[in-house]
Amino acid sequence: MIELTDIILRKVAMKMKTPFETSFGKMSVKDFFIVQMIDKDGNSGFGESAAFTGPWYTEETVQTARHMMEDFLIPLLVQTPLVHPDDLAKRFSLSAAINRMAKAALEGAVWDLYAKQQGRPLFQIIGGENRTVDVGVAIGIQPTIGDLLEKKSIRLYQKAINGLS
């Protein structure tokens, strides 16, 4: 049973190591929310909303994610305790057809909290077998093709020397 005593939304403005540029502009700071859920035993689970400040990647933004979480999704979440994290998708489907990033932030925190309650790593709880996760990288627009190729070759080199290729 997942009985929550608190849900905290923390807005973070993270300065990027290098600005990320797309056709929509240059981003030097990434705004997002970290969600913390606390249960009756003091366990905490964490999730993240990855929405951007503008709707250039999805229809969601940092502000719309906050609005959906605070005004619609969190009230649904706390109506009754959850038996299992799988129950959340059905509960959320009753309110919002989209807003996947807002839902994912809350759902991620619920799954993390559930794994901690079970005393097992999250990857095992969701049926995973590997302890590592393959990831990609987005480089963004570079001033020249040469700069782009250099960045790409540096990324491939770093991946190879870290044994992840």
Secondary structure, DSSP 8 states (H G I E B T S, - for coil): -B-EEEEEEEEEEEEEEEEEEETTEEEEEEEEEEEEEEETTS-EEEEEE---SSTTSSS--HHHHHHHIIIIIHHHHTSS-BSSTHHHHHHHHTT-SS-HHHHHHHHHHHHHHHHHHHTS-HHHHTT---SS----------SSHHHHHHHHHHHHHHHHHTT--
